[in-house]
C-alpha cells in the first residue's frame, strides 16, 4: 500500500517552453462553398435548371401531366437556390472569406440535399412520362416530346451539378 505523499505547492506556473500546436483546419477543396469550383458548380446548376424551366414553360401542354408540373416546381426551386448561393459564393471569393460557420454549412448541406433530391425525383418522373408518351403511346408527333425530353435532360444535368455540391458541403459539415 502506498501512503499519502506531500507535494510542495508551486506559487507560479512553470514557464511554457513550447507554444501549443495550431489547430489544423480542413483545406478548401474546389467545389466547396466559397471557392471558385463551388461558384462554377452553382452556376452550372442554375443554368441547367433555368434552361429546363424555360423549355418546359415554353410548351403549352405541360400542365396536363403532373410530373411535368412537378419538374417545373423542382427546377424553379433549384434555380433560385443555386442563384442565391452563387451570389454568396461570389461575395465570399471577392472578400476572400470562406464559409466556416457551422450553422451556415449545415444550411447549405441541408438545402443542397433537399433541392438535389427534389430535382432528381422530378427528372425521373418526367423521364418516365416522356418514355411512356414516346415509346408506349407513340404519339410524340402530337405532343412536344422533344421539348419534354430536353427539359428532362437539363434537369438531370442540374442534378449532376448539384450532387457534388451536396456531398462536399456534407463532408465539410461532418469534418468540423
Helices and strands as residue ranges (DSSP letters): H 36-57, G 62-64, H 66-94, H 102-131, I 132-136, H 145-174
